[in-house]
Amino acid sequence: MFNALVVNKDEDGKTSSGVSQVTLEDLPDGEVVVAVEYSTVNWKDGLCLGAGGGLVRNYPHVPGVDFSGTVESSDDPRYNQGDKVILTGWRVGEAYWGGYAQKPESKLIGLFRCPLA
């Protein structure tokens, strides 16, 4: 289990958010599981967390438009366990679960291997 900032919407359309325990089985389908090391606060995250949920279409949802971390597992041969990766935008955190989780499972949209320093 790991922590995630989860946004929910009730039957009356009211949104609420809080830190919840999530399992890998709770994650939406994706190709890569990343252990998040850093995330940011983007204006789109503010919309997702605000009244009415803003850009979010499916609940429960984890915002976090930008994040970086280390690949834990991958169904794609381009990414290996231990790879350092970064993801910014590409509707992650809005349409797809984002980086406000310790281990989001990401679609490969917008995921890049970090350049060597």
C-alpha positions in Angstrom: 0.0 0.0 0.0 1.0 3.6 -0.6 -0.3 7.1 -0.1 -2.1 9.2 -2.7 -4.1 12.4 -2.7 -7.4 11.2 -4.0 -10.3 13.4 -5.3 -13.8 12.0 -5.0 -17.2 13.3 -6.1 -20.4 12.5 -4.4 -23.9 12.0 -5.9 -24.6 15.7 -5.4 -21.6 16.7 -7.4 -19.6 17.9 -4.4 -15.9 17.1 -4.6 -13.6 16.2 -1.7 -10.0 15.2 -1.5 -7.7 13.7 1.1 -4.7 11.4 1.5 -5.8 7.7 1.2 -4.1 4.4 1.2 -4.0 2.9 -2.3 -2.9 -0.5 -3.6 -1.4 -1.4 -7.0 -4.7 -3.1 -7.8 -6.5 0.3 -7.3 -4.5 1.9 -10.0 -6.0 2.4 -13.5 -4.4 0.4 -16.3 -1.1 1.8 -17.4 2.2 0.6 -18.8 4.7 1.9 -16.2 4.7 2.1 -12.4 6.9 4.9 -11.1 8.0 5.5 -7.5 7.5 9.3 -7.4 10.4 11.3 -5.9 9.3 14.8 -6.9 6.1 16.5 -8.0 4.9 20.1 -8.4 1.8 22.2 -8.0 0.5 23.2 -11.4 -2.5 25.5 -12.0 -4.3 22.5 -13.6 -3.9 20.7 -10.3 -5.6 23.6 -8.6 -8.6 23.2 -11.0 -8.7 19.4 -10.3 -8.7 20.0 -6.5 -11.1 23.0 -6.6 -14.9 23.0 -6.3 -16.5 20.8 -8.9 -13.3 19.0 -9.8 -12.4 21.2 -12.8 -10.7 19.1 -15.4 -11.5 15.7 -13.8 -14.0 13.5 -15.7 -13.7 10.1 -13.8 -13.6 9.5 -10.1 -11.8 8.6 -7.9 -8.9 10.6 -9.3 -5.3 11.4 -8.4 -4.1 14.8 -9.7 -0.5 15.8 -10.2 0.4 17.1 -13.7 4.2 16.9 -13.2 6.3 14.3 -11.5 9.7 12.5 -11.7 10.9 9.3 -10.1 12.2 5.8 -10.7 10.6 3.1 -12.7 9.5 0.2 -10.5 8.0 -2.0 -13.3 7.2 -1.6 -17.0 5.2 -3.5 -19.6 7.2 -1.6 -22.3 10.7 -2.6 -23.3 11.8 1.1 -23.6 11.6 1.5 -19.8 13.4 -0.7 -17.3 13.3 -1.0 -13.6 15.5 1.6 -12.1 15.2 4.1 -15.0 14.9 7.8 -13.9 11.9 9.4 -15.6 10.1 12.6 -15.8 6.5 13.4 -16.9 5.1 16.9 -17.5 1.6 17.5 -18.8 0.1 15.3 -21.6 -3.2 15.3 -19.6 -1.7 13.3 -16.8 -3.2 14.5 -13.6 -6.4 15.5 -15.5 -7.5 12.6 -17.6 -5.0 10.1 -16.2 -3.9 9.5 -12.6 -1.0 11.8 -11.8 2.0 12.3 -9.5 0.2 13.0 -6.2 0.7 9.4 -5.4 3.8 7.6 -4.2 3.5 5.1 -7.1 1.3 6.1 -10.0 0.9 3.8 -12.9 1.3 5.8 -16.0 0.4 5.6 -19.6 3.4 6.1 -21.7 2.1 9.5 -22.9 4.7 12.1 -22.1 7.0 9.9 -20.1 10.6 10.5 -20.8 13.9 9.1 -19.5 15.8 11.8 -17.6 18.9 13.1 -19.3 22.2 12.3 -17.7 23.5 15.1 -15.5 
